Amino acid sequence: MRVGDKPLTPSCRSAEWGLKGVDQCWSQKERFIKPAEKDEALAAYDHARKAYRSY
């Protein structure tokens, strides 16, 4: 990931904070997602989790 022409290298603490935010958001919104949209939403949240875990 880059910001401008410089690489973005978040701290481990920042990545953990972001991952917890994704998990919290999912736990609050999951029940409101339409069944027809659930697989796509889960894939998007899993993509975000994978990105945060890569740091």
C-alpha positions as CSV (number, residue, x, y, z in Angstrom):
1,M,0.0,0.0,0.0
2,R,1.3,3.5,-0.8
3,V,0.4,7.0,0.1
4,G,1.6,9.3,-2.6
5,D,5.0,7.9,-3.6
6,K,5.8,6.5,-0.2
7,P,5.1,3.1,1.2
8,L,2.6,2.9,4.0
9,T,3.9,0.8,6.9
10,P,1.5,0.8,9.8
11,S,2.7,-0.3,13.2
12,C,1.6,-3.7,14.5
13,R,-0.5,-1.9,17.1
14,S,-2.3,0.2,14.4
15,A,-3.0,-3.0,12.4
16,E,-4.4,-4.7,15.5
17,W,-6.6,-1.7,16.2
18,G,-7.9,-1.8,12.6
19,L,-8.6,-5.5,12.7
20,K,-10.6,-5.1,16.0
21,G,-12.6,-2.3,14.3
22,V,-13.5,-4.6,11.4
23,D,-14.5,-7.4,13.8
24,Q,-16.6,-4.9,15.9
25,C,-18.3,-3.5,12.8
26,W,-19.1,-7.0,11.5
27,S,-20.6,-8.0,14.9
28,Q,-22.9,-5.0,14.9
29,K,-24.0,-5.1,11.2
30,E,-24.1,-8.8,10.4
31,R,-27.7,-9.3,11.6
32,F,-28.9,-6.4,9.4
33,I,-27.4,-7.7,6.1
34,K,-29.9,-9.2,3.7
35,P,-29.4,-13.0,3.2
36,A,-28.9,-12.4,-0.5
37,E,-26.1,-10.0,0.2
38,K,-24.4,-11.9,3.1
39,D,-21.9,-13.9,1.2
40,E,-20.6,-10.8,-0.6
41,A,-20.5,-8.8,2.6
42,L,-18.6,-11.5,4.4
43,A,-16.1,-11.7,1.6
44,A,-15.5,-8.0,1.9
45,Y,-15.0,-8.1,5.7
46,D,-12.7,-11.1,5.3
47,H,-10.7,-9.2,2.7
48,A,-10.3,-6.3,5.2
49,R,-9.2,-8.8,7.9
50,K,-6.7,-10.4,5.6
51,A,-5.2,-6.9,4.8
52,Y,-4.9,-6.0,8.5
53,R,-3.3,-9.4,9.3
54,S,-0.7,-8.9,6.6
55,Y,1.0,-6.2,8.6
